């Protein structure tokens, strides 16, 4: 049992960074880092702040993925433009990565 648990943990650790790398590559491809950063706000909020806002919310990943594709407006002068060129699957991957970030 212990060896099975160790094998599962090793597999998990091998897979998780690859998914994070894929999501970061998508954030770079679609130039999200022009306005956002993982840990510090720019023209847009830091991804850790976005994660904190949505953490624990029902359907957080699907809500964030929809915002990535459709854009969003807030009370300030800046807004998130829509990105229809991002597929649903790519938006979901980016949303899961963003939600995984912690301060």
C-alpha positions in Angstrom: 0.0 0.0 0.0 2.8 2.4 0.9 4.6 1.8 -2.4 1.4 2.5 -4.3 0.9 5.7 -2.4 4.4 6.8 -3.2 4.0 5.9 -6.9 0.7 7.9 -7.1 2.4 10.9 -5.4 5.3 10.8 -7.8 3.0 10.6 -10.8 1.0 13.6 -9.5 4.1 15.6 -9.0 5.3 14.8 -12.5 2.0 15.8 -14.1 1.1 19.0 -12.2 4.1 21.1 -13.4 3.4 20.1 -17.0 -0.2 21.4 -16.7 1.1 24.6 -15.1 3.7 25.0 -17.9 0.9 24.5 -20.5 -1.2 27.2 -18.9 1.7 29.6 -18.6 2.5 29.0 -22.3 -1.1 29.9 -23.1 -1.0 33.0 -21.0 2.1 34.0 -22.9 0.7 33.0 -26.3 -2.4 35.2 -25.8 -0.2 38.0 -24.3 -2.2 38.0 -21.0 1.0 39.0 -19.2 1.0 42.4 -20.8 -1.7 43.4 -18.3 -1.4 40.7 -15.6 1.3 39.0 -13.6 1.0 36.1 -11.3 1.9 38.0 -8.1 1.7 41.8 -8.9 -1.0 43.9 -10.3 -0.4 45.8 -13.6 -3.1 47.3 -15.8 -5.1 44.3 -14.6 -5.2 42.5 -11.3 -2.5 40.0 -10.2 -3.6 36.4 -10.8 -3.2 35.6 -7.1 -5.7 38.3 -6.4 -8.1 36.9 -9.0 -7.7 33.5 -7.4 -8.4 34.9 -4.0 -11.6 36.6 -5.2 -13.0 33.4 -6.8 -11.6 30.8 -4.4 -14.4 28.7 -3.0 -17.0 30.2 -5.4 -19.3 27.7 -7.1 -18.3 27.3 -10.7 -15.2 29.5 -10.2 -13.3 27.9 -13.0 -16.1 28.1 -15.5 -16.9 31.7 -14.5 -13.2 32.7 -14.9 -13.0 30.9 -18.2 -16.0 32.8 -19.5 -14.5 36.1 -18.4 -11.3 35.2 -20.3 -13.3 34.6 -23.5 -16.0 37.3 -23.2 -14.1 40.0 -21.3 -15.3 42.1 -18.3 -15.9 45.7 -17.3 -15.5 47.1 -13.8 -16.0 50.5 -12.3 -12.5 51.8 -13.3 -11.2 53.1 -16.5 -9.7 49.7 -17.6 -11.5 46.7 -18.7 -10.7 43.2 -19.8 -11.2 42.9 -23.5 -12.9 39.8 -24.9 -10.6 37.0 -26.3 -12.8 34.9 -28.6 -9.7 33.4 -30.2 -9.1 31.5 -27.0 -10.8 28.1 -27.2 -13.1 26.9 -24.3 -10.5 24.2 -23.5 -7.6 26.7 -23.4 -9.7 29.2 -21.3 -10.5 26.4 -18.8 -6.8 25.4 -18.5 -5.8 29.0 -17.9 -8.6 29.5 -15.3 -7.6 26.3 -13.4 -4.0 27.6 -13.3 -5.0 31.0 -12.1 -7.2 29.5 -9.4 -4.3 27.3 -8.2 -2.2 30.3 -7.3 -1.9 31.4 -3.7 -0.3 34.4 -2.0 
